[in-house]
Amino acid sequence: MHILWGSLIIAAGLFMLVCASLKSQFIIYRLMVNRSKILWGENVYRFHQITGAVVIVFGALVALGCM
């Protein structure tokens, strides 16, 4: 079960990282950007890149059973 949840968490982090790097216009990502822009301003894409990387690491730890 850890592998399933870890993989889903990694997929969510990868989604954030890739969309932030490409500045995607995908509707779900645009909603996330608009909410985050209130606090982070123009640094919202860098914030999502860093957060996506952290989520990927956390997902890997979950998949390995360390968490």
C-alpha positions, 0 to 999 in steps of 0.5 A: 500500500505504501508503494501506491500512495508514494507513487500518487504523491510523486505524481502530484509533485511531478505535476507541480514541478513540470507545470511550474517549469513550463508555466502551463495554462492547464486549468487545474494548474492555473487555479493553483497559481491564482491562489498562490499568487496572492501570497507569493506574487511573481515568485509563484512558479519558483515556489511551485518548482521547489514545492513539487521537488519536496513533494517528490522526495516525500513521495519517494520516502513514503513509497520506500516505507520510511514514513 
